[in-house]
Amino acid sequence: MTTTLEASYQPLQAFGSELGDVEETPHDSGVMIHVVPESSRARWNHMEDLDAFFTRMYHYHQKHGFACMMLQEVLELFQFVFVVVFSTFLLHCVDYPVLFRDHPHTNSTKISLADAVIPTGQCVISFSFTTWACLCVALMFWLLRAFKVVCHIFQFWDIKCFYNTALKISDSELDNLTWHEVQRRVREVQKEQQMCIHKTDLSELDIYHRILRFKNYMVAMVNKSLLPPRLQVPLLGEIVFLTHGLKYNLELLLFWGPWAPFENSWHLKEDYRKAAKRHELAAALSKHILWLAVANLLLCPLILLWQILHGFFTYTEIIKREPGSLGTRCWSQYGRLYLRHFNELDHELNARLNRAYSPASKYMNIFTSPLMTIIAKNIMFVAGAFLAVLVLLSVIDEDTLTVEHVLTIITGLTALVAVCRGLIPDENIVWCPETLMTAVLAHVHYLPDDWRGRAHKNSVRDQFTQLFPYRVVHLLEEILSPIITPYVLWFHTRPRALEFVDFYRNFTVEVVGVGDVCSFAQMDVRRHGNPTWQTSGTGAQKPGPASTTAYVMPSSVGEQQVPCASNQYTQAEDGKTELSLVHFTMTNPHWQPPPDAESFVDALRHQAKRDAAGETGPAYAPYAAYSAYAAQLHSGSSLGPETSIMLSSFLRGSQAPRPQSPNSSQTPGEGPPVAVRGGLSRAEGPFQLSLHKGIPPVVSLGASVFGSGVGSGFGTEPAEGELTATDMSLSTLFLHEVHHKYLRRRGYQEHRENTSRALWQKPHHEMAGICEESPTPALIRWFGVRAHVVLPSLVIIFFLIIG
């Protein structure tokens, strides 16, 4: 790279040499012209690994620049050293008999901390072989991390120079720029400097493909139920197991490890394209999985020890300060992959899940167990009585606190009261499961079909728990992951090696200028679309191959139609292709989709207009169809009052633009103050994106249905930062309604039998039958739906007593 920065001497060619002139030229006369290349142009042209470059560029933007990133990584190194040294000190260098007064202390009547600390020499001598082995492994791991941090310093310094020099963005401006704006500037730099030599212009989808190449494969494997494994646990039934540790091992195997199917970060090995070698490759992959499982088994004690220590130091203070913190919920690793669109960046996914958190929590909280409520109230009464007496005695005489174990008892009783309070439902809760489930669906965009109309059932609630578990359950899974991961790799992942090989061969395509990508990430509605998400009953049907039924939906432009040439194996589940396409067009409104994708979005807009006009029947009248959706969406929404105003504006028939006040000083194109959570760097789509101003008409479904103006009668417009999210929510609900209308017309039972596909995740290689819902285990039914809190309660009390 440095050689390109050096000045080069080039001969000046003759102006008339191509005309056959024989006069003396500067070249013949020995005159040399000194050419100095632009440093900004020469430094980033022809990047060898654009995947890594664009990924680092994205992380640089999301993590607030060079200083914040490097400070975080250096402090993580210090944190690792602190945990190791402090744990060793507590294990070998503290004289606990003296600290607990088990042995009489002769020097003084009062024991100080220094009296309980063993001198350094004696402490080191007491180290056992196990301690030294652990310290040596920790030292090697720390050195590897330190080397990685040093490499990151040089790599991200180059990214900093790219931002400052090529993109003209300083670190102080990062939080005030959306990723969409950064991406736009990168595309302009590509035209000038040719970072990618295979294409003159990089599209938004090209950049997303390079950043999310492996992530799209993971999302597709989860969508086709290749991942994650499902474990049958006694008394608990089927459990979906996917932790950070298991995910790391799977990515090591499938993507970037030394035995991975990828030759480099952008090219799949040629053997994986050959069907004749599928069994040979499956045997090799199976052997690699076996060796990785053995390595995890050997390292299990060390990793388990680290997980326990890190969890203890991280959560003990939080639990002592907020005992109910582990009783809150979080999105599981499986949930984040199941709910993720193809070509969706991390900040876009986080924004959706953050908006869905409130309605999802409300939905889970409306399920109460009368049995657990009665037990919790009585336990809280007894524990509260003891706690009140001890607190009163300590107020009367502070010497009460010096009595042995009094502080421990007070701490334990406080935790027990807090846990019991969490088991008692709020008396003001309104029972509206379907409304809350619709609000959740509006944000997460994917839920199984058979949950519709059954949100009040405990079976649906238990399945939703796999996506949205208690935080303490998530913590326990991470702690136990070193023990379970070898078993999962050996007995659940290894037998499916052939399916992974077939997946790579069948669902990998080569894109010019990008390399090999997952074909699902192309969002090709012809190949991977599902006809039940593309027709509303008014579309024509085109003859297709014998094994393929092609369904179409009329387009809003002439009579263009979108054939769907996919089959059951190639179709994405749950409308993933269609919803991903709509989401990507909304977050990247200036992206030019392929003809099939554009025809699908046009057809969707046309169908929305017809339904809004009442052409398809009274069930799709404008107010009847969307007023309930808007109410359900807002009931659990975290978007705020601006969303309510916008939805009301949509629903009140705003076919004409709102008249401007004569005294209004707002210029056309200016919007109200933007409210975006987490700063503009976390915003979805462009900063000035609006449903009614400056967007290609193909993007906004809400504007297509309700016109290009905002309804009158409201004093403010919604913040532009929320418009993309709300429009996508409306589009999601509309697409799901199109899908369910198709199922109702065809007959739900007939659909299940003819398509032979499970609605709640089914292995893609199984083409017959449908898995019946397993009954709830008797023990869980006896405890009620709050039985999940019993184990978290014990863990909280344990941490508090130790802390």
Protein Blocks (a to p, Z undefined) as FASTA:
>chain_A
ZZmmpccddddddfklmnopabdcfklnopacdddddfklmmmgoifblmlmmmmmmmmm
mnopjklmmmmmmmmmmmmmmmmmmmmmmmmmccfklmnomaccfkbmbdcfklmpccfk
lmmmmpcfklmmmmmmmmmmmmmmmmmmmmmmmmmmmmmmmmmmmnopafklmmmpcfkl
mmmmmmmmmmmnomalkbfbdcfklmmmmmmmmmmmmmmmmmnomaccddddehklpadd
ddfklmmmmmmmmmmmmkbcbfblmbccfklmpmklmmmmmmmmmmmmmmmmmmmmmmmm
mmmmmmmmmmmmmmmmmmmmmmmlmmpccddfklmmmmpcehiafklmmmmmmmmmmmmm
mmmmmpccfklmmmmmmmmmmmmmmmmmmmmmmmmpmklmmpghklmmmmmmmmmmmmmm
mmpccfkbccdfklmmmmmmmmnopacfklgoplmpmklmmmmmmmmccfklmmmmmmmm
mmmmmmmmmmmmmmmmmmmmmmmmmmcccdehibpcdfklnopaklmmcfklmcghjacc
ddddfkbccdddddfehjadcddfbdfklpcghhlmmmmmmmmmmmmmmbccdfklmmmm
mmmmmmmmmmmnopnojklgfklmmmmmmmmmmmmccnbjmlmmmmmmmmnopabccddd
fklcbdehiacddddehijklpgcjfklcfkgopafklmmmlmmnojbdcehiabdcdfk
lmmmmmmmmmmmmmmmmmmmmmmmnopklmmmmnopafehpafkbcgdjdddddddfklm
mnommlmmmmmmmmmmmmmmmZZ
